[in-house]
Amino acid sequence: MDAPLLLAPLLNATEVARQAFNIETITAFPLSFYEKTLVGANPKEIEDLVPTLNNARESSSGNWNIGFTHPTEDLDRARLISAYKELPTMLDKVKEQLDLADKIVAVKGEEVARKVLGTHILRDLVGNLRTFTSQRSRCSKCNWKPRRPPLKGVCVKCGGKLGPTVFKAGVEKYLQVAFDMVKRYNVGEYYRQRLDLIKVELDETFRPIEEDRTQTKLLVGDFA
């Protein structure tokens, strides 16, 4: 989704969105800037302290020099692959994201956990369960997917064995990490109770069949 749809070799500054010019041009932030941050000042109050490219564009000064605060020898010596891409599974990505949030003072781990639960994990659990209950069967031999399972219980095209396309492990893959997050952080009662309700739905859906309740024969007395 990050692939560019259009490449322009020449850019006209007047045709670029104004937000793209919100780049600081200074090489060091003044002390007064940090003093303003301590009182939670409005960003508009510090526009004169931290000039941006927007100031240069509006003043028509022609000074488009962009400063930097951290020198480097070669821009090509940076990482080519992010750590997020190197992690093998989504569970590893979530774990490392939460560990990083705990180390950064400016980030609240509880807030990160709530956002991950609300926008990703809980929705995936509910969506995977819905997909499991409405899934189609698939023939393991010819890969035929009937709209409804045949009454014969086998593939009507080749006689192969029919099996599911969505499995229990895929539905519950985020369940344990969700409980770990709820236990680790104070995410609030809403997320805690929402996860408990999802767990009840999963238990009811994947409830094991009791063998002792299997009926083997009919008795005459049953019709009395």
Secondary structure, DSSP 4 states (H G I P E B T S, - for coil): --S-S---SS--GGGS-GGGG--B--SS--HHHHHHHHTT--GGGGTTTS-BHHHHHHHT--------SS--S-GGGS-SS-HHHHSSSHHHHHHHHHHHHHH-TTS-HHHHHHHHIIIIIHHHHHHHHHHHHT---EETTT----SS--TTSB-TTT-PBEE-SS-HHHHSTTHHHHHHHHHHS---HHHHHHHHHHHHHHHHHTPPPPGGG------GGGG-
